[in-house]
Amino acid sequence: MRAALPVLLLTLATPASAQIWDGGRSALREVPAIPPATSLVASDLGDINRSIRDGRRRGDLTRAEARTLLAQSAVIDRLNRQYRQGGPIAMNAPALVDRTLALRGQVDAARARPR
């Protein structure tokens, strides 16, 4: 009986001591400062704007076409900044990427048209 008492006490104390409390830090979700989608959109917009300027210089785009495409690029850039700051578009990152891809398609199509 004397030997059974310490074994019994050890079996009861082990589960409680095995639990580790981290001060509640695991309950908080970490939010990345800049989501990865925004950096892709920003670099794509830089490439798109460069393509628009090159198309205008080479005569592939008219002044009005270039102005319209640059205005669309500015809208996407503004939405991208709102996204990074957690603004109203924060939950709609795929739509932002889709708009960027659509603009790239418009620029490519406009530059490919024969003059």
N, CA and C of each residue as an Amber inpcrd file, in Angstrom:
protein
   345
   0.8130000  -1.1850000   0.0000000   0.0000000   0.0000000   0.0000000
   0.8630000   1.2570000   0.0000000   1.9940000   1.1920000   0.7360000
   2.8760000   2.3580000   0.7750000   3.4420000   2.6620000  -0.5980000
   3.7460000   1.6660000  -1.3940000   4.3060000   1.8750000  -2.7310000
   3.2450000   2.3670000  -3.7110000   2.0320000   2.0390000  -3.4880000
   0.9490000   2.4330000  -4.3980000   0.5820000   3.8980000  -4.2520000
   0.7560000   4.4640000  -3.0830000   0.3860000   5.8630000  -2.8580000
   1.2210000   6.8430000  -3.6910000   2.5660000   6.7500000  -3.7550000
   3.3210000   7.6650000  -4.6060000   3.0160000   7.4870000  -6.1000000
   2.7900000   6.2680000  -6.5300000   2.4480000   6.0160000  -7.9400000
   1.1020000   6.6360000  -8.2610000   0.1640000   6.5220000  -7.3520000
  -1.1520000   7.1200000  -7.5490000  -1.0600000   8.6410000  -7.6140000
  -0.2680000   9.2350000  -6.7610000  -0.1030000  10.6910000  -6.7740000
   0.5770000  11.1710000  -8.0620000   1.5530000  10.4150000  -8.5540000
   2.2250000  10.7910000  -9.8070000   1.2930000  10.7040000 -11.0000000
   0.4430000   9.7260000 -11.0560000  -0.4830000   9.5860000 -12.1830000
  -1.5400000  10.6710000 -12.1760000  -1.9190000  11.1310000 -11.0010000
  -2.9050000  12.2150000 -10.9360000  -2.2940000  13.5760000 -11.2520000
  -1.0440000  13.7800000 -10.9240000  -0.4100000  15.0770000 -11.1150000
   0.1210000  15.2660000 -12.5360000   0.3950000  14.2330000 -13.2660000
   1.0150000  14.3390000 -14.5910000   0.1540000  15.0720000 -15.6180000
  -1.1290000  14.7450000 -15.8100000  -1.9020000  15.4540000 -16.8380000
  -2.0160000  16.9600000 -16.5830000  -2.1480000  17.3710000 -15.3670000
  -2.2800000  18.7970000 -15.0700000  -0.9670000  19.5330000 -15.3130000
   0.1540000  18.9100000 -15.0180000   1.4240000  19.5990000 -15.2070000
   1.8780000  19.5720000 -16.6680000   1.3110000  18.7030000 -17.4790000
   1.7130000  18.6110000 -18.8730000   1.0840000  19.7150000 -19.7210000
   0.0790000  20.3610000 -19.2340000  -0.5640000  21.4190000 -19.9920000
   0.2690000  22.6870000 -19.9030000   0.4310000  23.3320000 -21.0450000
   1.2470000  24.5430000 -21.0930000   0.3430000  25.7040000 -21.4860000
   0.4240000  26.7670000 -20.7410000  -0.3540000  27.9570000 -21.0420000
   0.5700000  29.0050000 -21.6140000   0.1990000  29.5860000 -22.7290000
   1.0690000  30.5660000 -23.3860000   0.6340000  32.0050000 -23.1260000
  -0.1930000  32.2160000 -22.1440000  -0.6100000  33.5720000 -21.8120000
  -1.7110000  34.0960000 -22.7160000  -2.3450000  33.2350000 -23.4890000
  -3.4220000  33.6390000 -24.3810000  -2.9640000  34.1060000 -25.7480000
  -1.6760000  34.0100000 -26.0340000  -1.1740000  34.4730000 -27.3300000
  -1.6750000  33.6260000 -28.4810000  -1.9420000  32.3420000 -28.2420000
  -2.3870000  31.4770000 -29.3300000  -3.8060000  31.8120000 -29.7670000
  -4.5530000  32.5210000 -28.9530000  -5.9160000  32.8900000 -29.3050000
  -5.9380000  34.0460000 -30.2990000  -4.8730000  34.8170000 -30.3880000
  -4.8110000  35.9560000 -31.2960000  -4.2740000  35.5080000 -32.6410000
  -4.9410000  35.9140000 -33.6880000  -4.4690000  35.5960000 -35.0370000
  -3.5660000  36.7050000 -35.5220000  -2.4580000  36.3200000 -36.0920000
  -1.5420000  37.3200000 -36.6310000  -1.9520000  37.6530000 -38.0580000
  -2.0360000  38.9330000 -38.3580000  -2.4010000  39.4090000 -39.6810000
  -1.1310000  39.9440000 -40.3370000  -0.7990000  39.4560000 -41.5360000
   0.4040000  39.9750000 -42.1870000   0.2480000  41.4460000 -42.5250000
   1.3460000  42.1680000 -42.4700000   1.3200000  43.6130000 -42.7200000
   0.8690000  43.9150000 -44.1440000   1.4550000  43.2580000 -45.1180000
   1.0700000  43.4420000 -46.5100000   0.7770000  42.0730000 -47.0950000
  -0.4790000  41.8240000 -47.4490000  -0.7980000  40.5350000 -48.0430000
  -0.0300000  40.3290000 -49.3470000   0.2990000  39.0900000 -49.6830000
   1.1090000  38.8340000 -50.8620000   0.4660000  39.2690000 -52.1690000
  -0.8680000  39.2580000 -52.2400000  -1.5240000  39.6230000 -53.4930000
  -1.2330000  41.0610000 -53.8900000  -1.0730000  41.9550000 -52.9210000
  -0.8810000  43.3560000 -53.2440000   0.4660000  43.6180000 -53.8940000
   1.4900000  42.8780000 -53.4960000   2.7910000  43.1060000 -54.1220000
   2.7640000  42.6470000 -55.5760000   2.0090000  41.5750000 -55.8650000
   1.8820000  41.1210000 -57.2510000   1.1230000  42.1410000 -58.0860000
   0.0740000  42.6940000 -57.5170000  -0.7190000  43.6960000 -58.2340000
   0.1280000  44.9320000 -58.5080000   0.9020000  45.3670000 -57.5300000
   1.7230000  46.5670000 -57.7030000   2.7730000  46.3640000 -58.7870000
   3.4230000  45.2050000 -58.8060000   4.4360000  44.9720000 -59.8400000
   3.7840000  44.8270000 -61.2080000   2.6150000  44.1850000 -61.2680000
   1.9020000  44.0650000 -62.5410000   1.4770000  45.4360000 -63.0580000
   1.0160000  46.3080000 -62.1620000   0.6140000  47.6460000 -62.5980000
   1.8010000  48.4220000 -63.1440000   2.9650000  48.2660000 -62.5500000
   4.1590000  48.9140000 -63.0890000   4.4640000  48.4370000 -64.4990000
   4.3600000  47.1210000 -64.7240000   4.5830000  46.5700000 -66.0610000
   3.5230000  47.0470000 -67.0510000   2.2780000  47.0990000 -66.5940000
   1.1880000  47.5400000 -67.4660000   1.3770000  49.0070000 -67.8540000
   1.7010000  49.8600000 -66.8910000   1.9090000  51.2820000 -67.1950000
   3.0760000  51.4640000 -68.1650000   4.1250000  50.6820000 -67.9800000
   5.2680000  50.7390000 -68.8950000   4.8510000  50.3130000 -70.3100000
   4.0270000  49.2790000 -70.3920000   3.5410000  48.8090000 -71.6940000
   2.6560000  49.8600000 -72.3660000   1.8560000  50.5640000 -71.5740000
   1.0060000  51.6210000 -72.1310000   1.8810000  52.7480000 -72.6830000
   2.8960000  53.1660000 -71.9140000   3.7850000  54.2370000 -72.4000000
   4.5370000  53.8020000 -73.6570000   5.0160000  52.5480000 -73.6770000
   5.7130000  52.0570000 -74.8730000   4.7680000  52.0020000 -76.0690000
   3.5380000  51.5660000 -75.8300000   2.5530000  51.4990000 -76.9130000
   2.2210000  52.8720000 -77.4620000   2.1630000  53.8530000 -76.5940000
   1.8910000  55.2280000 -77.0490000   3.0650000  55.7680000 -77.8570000
   4.2910000  55.5040000 -77.3930000   5.4810000  55.9800000 -78.1110000
   5.6130000  55.3460000 -79.4840000   5.2990000  54.0840000 -79.5900000
   5.4430000  53.3690000 -80.8710000   4.2400000  53.5570000 -81.7860000
   3.1970000  54.1820000 -81.2940000   2.0250000  54.4250000 -82.1250000
   1.0290000  53.2800000 -82.1020000   1.2110000  52.2980000 -81.2150000
   0.2560000  51.1950000 -81.1100000  -1.0390000  51.6410000 -80.4460000
  -0.9580000  52.6820000 -79.6260000  -2.1170000  53.2070000 -78.9130000
  -2.3040000  54.6770000 -79.2540000  -3.5630000  55.0780000 -79.3700000
  -3.8380000  56.4990000 -79.5450000  -3.7380000  57.1790000 -78.1840000
  -3.7250000  58.4980000 -78.2030000  -3.6460000  59.2520000 -76.9500000
  -4.8560000  58.9600000 -76.0710000  -6.0370000  58.8890000 -76.6720000
  -7.2650000  58.6270000 -75.9070000  -7.2380000  57.2200000 -75.2990000
  -6.7780000  56.2370000 -76.0700000  -6.6900000  54.8710000 -75.5340000
  -5.7190000  54.8110000 -74.3590000  -4.5650000  55.4370000 -74.5220000
  -3.5640000  55.4280000 -73.4550000  -4.1000000  56.1130000 -72.2060000
  -4.8030000  57.2190000 -72.3900000  -5.3590000  57.9510000 -71.2500000
  -6.4090000  57.1010000 -70.5210000  -7.2640000  56.4090000 -71.2710000
  -8.2860000  55.5510000 -70.6720000  -7.6550000  54.3930000 -69.9060000
  -6.6530000  53.7690000 -70.5030000  -5.9900000  52.6380000 -69.8480000
  -5.2300000  53.0840000 -68.6010000  -4.5860000  54.2380000 -68.6550000
  -3.8830000  54.7610000 -67.4760000  -4.8620000  55.1410000 -66.3690000
  -6.0440000  55.6230000 -66.7330000  -7.0620000  55.9360000 -65.7290000
  -7.5300000  54.6630000 -65.0300000  -7.7200000  53.5830000 -65.7980000
  -8.1020000  52.3060000 -65.1940000  -6.9960000  51.7920000 -64.2760000
  -5.7540000  51.9870000 -64.6910000  -4.6240000  51.5810000 -63.8630000
  -4.5980000  52.3680000 -62.5560000  -4.9200000  53.6500000 -62.6160000
  -4.9500000  54.4830000 -61.4110000  -6.0460000  54.0190000 -60.4530000
  -7.1870000  53.5930000 -60.9900000  -8.2710000  53.0880000 -60.1420000
  -7.8230000  51.8180000 -59.4220000  -7.1870000  50.9150000 -60.1590000
  -6.7080000  49.6680000 -59.5530000  -5.6410000  49.9670000 -58.5050000
  -4.7770000  50.9410000 -58.7790000  -3.7490000  51.3080000 -57.8080000
  -4.3760000  51.8580000 -56.5260000  -5.4140000  52.6850000 -56.6640000
  -6.1050000  53.2220000 -55.4890000  -6.7570000  52.0930000 -54.6870000
  -7.3910000  51.1290000 -55.3670000  -7.9910000  49.9900000 -54.6780000
  -6.9280000  49.1360000 -53.9910000  -5.7620000  49.0240000 -54.6240000
  -4.6670000  48.2600000 -54.0450000  -4.1800000  48.9150000 -52.7470000
  -4.0820000  50.2490000 -52.7590000  -3.6750000  50.9560000 -51.5370000
  -4.7090000  50.7730000 -50.4330000  -6.0010000  50.8210000 -50.7980000
  -7.0610000  50.5900000 -49.8150000  -6.9580000  49.1820000 -49.2480000
  -6.6410000  48.2250000 -50.0980000  -6.5190000  46.8400000 -49.6660000
  -5.3910000  46.6840000 -48.6460000  -4.2570000  47.3220000 -48.9260000
  -3.1210000  47.2240000 -48.0090000  -3.4280000  47.8670000 -46.6630000
  -4.2660000  48.8920000 -46.6520000  -4.6030000  49.5920000 -45.4100000
  -5.8030000  48.9620000 -44.7060000  -6.3460000  47.8840000 -45.2720000
  -7.4880000  47.2160000 -44.6520000  -8.7940000  47.9290000 -44.9000000
  -8.8970000  48.6290000 -46.0040000 -10.1010000  49.3900000 -46.3200000
 -11.2480000  48.5140000 -46.7800000 -12.2200000  49.1030000 -47.4620000
 -13.4440000  48.3790000 -47.8190000 -13.2260000  47.2030000 -48.7600000
 -12.1410000  47.1890000 -49.5080000 -11.9150000  46.0910000 -50.4370000
 -11.0860000  44.9760000 -49.7960000 -10.8230000  45.0710000 -48.5200000
  -9.8980000  44.1460000 -47.8460000 -10.2880000  42.6810000 -48.0030000
 -11.5310000  42.3710000 -48.1250000 -11.9390000  40.9770000 -48.2340000
 -12.0500000  40.5240000 -49.6890000 -11.7010000  41.3550000 -50.6400000
 -11.9290000  41.0360000 -52.0420000 -10.6390000  41.0630000 -52.8540000
  -9.5960000  40.4080000 -52.3810000  -8.3090000  40.3940000 -53.0760000
  -8.3820000  39.7000000 -54.4290000  -9.1170000  38.5980000 -54.5840000
  -9.1880000  37.9680000 -55.9150000  -9.7770000  38.8890000 -56.9790000
 -10.7390000  39.7130000 -56.6030000 -11.3170000  40.6540000 -57.5650000
 -10.2830000  41.6800000 -58.0030000  -9.4220000  42.0840000 -57.0930000
  -8.3650000  43.0450000 -57.4110000  -7.3700000  42.4340000 -58.4010000
  -7.0070000  41.1880000 -58.1750000  -6.0960000  40.4910000 -59.0900000
  -6.7690000  40.3030000 -60.4470000  -8.0600000  39.9660000 -60.4490000
  -8.7920000  39.7910000 -61.7090000  -8.8510000  41.0890000 -62.5070000
  -9.0630000  42.2180000 -61.8200000  -9.1010000  43.5090000 -62.5280000
  -7.7500000  43.8290000 -63.1510000  -6.6730000  43.4790000 -62.4420000
  -5.3380000  43.7230000 -62.9700000  -5.0900000  42.8710000 -64.2150000
  -5.4800000  41.6040000 -64.1670000  -5.3120000  40.7250000 -65.3290000
  -6.1690000  41.1920000 -66.5100000  -7.3760000  41.6740000 -66.2160000
  -8.2380000  42.1790000 -67.2820000  -7.6190000  43.4080000 -67.9450000
  -7.0440000  44.2980000 -67.1450000  -6.3970000  45.4870000 -67.7050000
  -5.2020000  45.0850000 -68.5680000  -4.4280000  44.1100000 -68.1050000
  -3.3060000  43.6280000 -68.9120000  -3.8040000  43.0950000 -70.2640000
  -4.9070000  42.3640000 -70.2420000  -5.4890000  41.8530000 -71.4830000
  -5.9460000  42.9660000 -72.4090000  -6.5450000  44.0190000 -71.8320000
  -6.9830000  45.1550000 -72.6480000  -5.8000000  45.8540000 -73.3030000
  -4.7300000  46.0420000 -72.5500000  -3.5460000  46.7100000 -73.0960000
  -2.9340000  45.8720000 -74.2050000  -2.7900000  44.5690000 -73.9590000
  -2.2190000  43.6890000 -74.9810000  -3.0690000  43.6670000 -76.2430000
  -4.4050000  43.6220000 -76.0760000  -5.3050000  43.6000000 -77.2340000
  -5.2240000  44.9120000 -78.0150000  -5.1870000  46.0190000 -77.2780000
  -5.1230000  47.3200000 -77.9630000  -3.8100000  47.4870000 -78.7170000
  -2.7250000  46.9940000 -78.1460000  -1.4310000  47.1320000 -78.8250000
  -1.3010000  46.1840000 -80.0020000  -2.0180000  45.0680000 -79.9920000
  -1.9110000  44.0730000 -81.0620000  -2.7680000  44.4170000 -82.2800000
  -3.7040000  45.3320000 -82.1130000  -4.5610000  45.7010000 -83.2540000
  -3.7480000  46.3260000 -84.3640000  -4.0140000  45.9270000 -85.5900000
  -3.2910000  46.5710000 -86.6980000  -3.7480000  48.0060000 -86.8960000
  -2.8230000  48.8610000 -87.2440000  -3.1330000  50.2740000 -87.4780000
  -3.1300000  50.5480000 -88.9530000
